[in-house]
Amino acid sequence: MSNEFKIQIRKITINDFDFIYDSICDLGSEAFDVNIFKEIFVENISNQNYVYLIAEIEDEKVGLISFHVQNLLHHCGLVGEIQEFYISKSYRGKGVGRSLIHKIIDFSKTHNLKSIEVTTNKKRIENVAVYEGLGFKLSHNKFTINLA
């Protein structure tokens, strides 16, 4: 796949906060408490078991992915889960998401992970086809209890 532009992928830093905050608010369709969000953000980007990557095109931030690694008993090993995955609307379908996913796959292979998991909200039905197109298989159901 050839892009008409060069996608750069790098680790997220504190300087990316505004883009990350705006992107996650857009993803969640709500404005999160900025102070609590920033506290969690700073903690997460410094956690060695989390991978936070940002995609840029010509110094414009266009996408992000966060990936948390856990050592799970029921897998007898390391499993990674994509927590947040966002591409700016004007860059969707242009290979940005695929580039981010490939970086996560490369990281997972290098660190001997057993699998990569991702969950999407049922209201985002279009994401099922996106994830299947990236090689994911629909294999589980996820149940939640909202306590907030």
N, C-alpha and C positions, 0 to 999 in steps of 0.2 A: 504494500500500500504506500503510495507516495503522497506526501502532503505538499501543499503549495507553500508551507511555512515550516520552520524548525521549531519543534516542541522541546523545551528544556524542562527537565524534572529535577527538583532539588528538595532537600529537607526544609520543612517549614521552620521559621524562626519567629521570635517575638515581634519582629518588624512586619510580619504578615498578618498581624492580629485583625486589622480592620477588614481585610478581604475575607478572612476566615469567618469572622463574626457575621458580616453581611451575607455570605454564602450560606451559612448554616441557618440563619434566620429565614432566608429565601427557601431553603430546602424544607424547613419545618413549618413554613407559612405562619411564623409568629416572631415577635421581637422578644428575645430572651433577655433576662436581667444581665446587663453588660458586666457588672462587677463579679457576679457569680460565674458567668461564662469565662471571664478573663482568668479568674482564679483556677478554674478547671483546666483551661487552655495551657496556662503556664506549667501546671503540674504534669499534664499529659505529654507535652512536647519534651519534657525532661526525663520521662520514664523510659528506661532502656527496653522495656517490653512493648513499647508502642512505636509505630512508624507513621510519621506524618509527612506527607509529600505534597508539593505544590507544582502545578504545571504552568509554565510561562511561554508566551510567544512574543518575541521582540520586547521583552521586559514588561509585558502586560500579563497580570495574573489571570488565568482562565479556568483553573480547575484545582481540585484538591481531593485527597484520599487520606483517611485515617485507618490504621490497621493495628489491632491489639492481639498480642500473642499470649497464649495461656498453655500451661502444661496440664492436660486433662486426663483424668483417670480412665474415662470411657473410650479414649483413643490411645491410651498408653503412649502419650507423647505430645508434642507441641502442635497446636492448632491455632491458626490465625483467623480473625474475623474482621471483615471490613465494617467499620462503624459508621463512617460518613464518607460519601462519595458524591461530588458535585462538580458539574461542568457548567460554565457560564452559558446562558441560552444561545448566544450567537456563535458558540464554538461546538455545540453538540453535533454529533454525526461527522466530525472532522478528524477523528483519530486521537483526540486528547484523552478520553476515557480509556481507550485501548492502551495508550502509552502508559498511563498510570497503573492499570491492571498488570501490564507486563512487568513493570518495576516491582510490584508486589509479588508476582509469581517468581521472578528472579530472586528476590530476597528470601522467599519461602523455600525455594530449592537450596539455596546456599546455607540456610539455617536448619535444614532437614525437618521442615514442618510436614505433618501428616496430611493436612488438608487446609483449604481456605474456605471460609463460610461468609455468606452475606445474607442479610435479611432486608426485605423491602416492605413498606407499608402496603396493605391490600388496596388502598385507594390509588396507588401508583401502578396500575396494571400494565402500563407500557414498559415498566422496568423489567418485567419477567422476560420479555423478548430480548431486551438489551443484555441481561445477564446470561441468558441462554446463548446468545450470539458471541459472548465472551468465553464460552466454554463451561459455564456453571450448569449443574443439573438440579432440577427441582426435586429435592429428596426428603425434606422435612416440613413439618408444620410447626409454627411458633405460637405459643399461647402467652398472653400477658394479663396481669392484673394491674390496673392503673391505681396507684396509691396517692397521687397528687390531687 
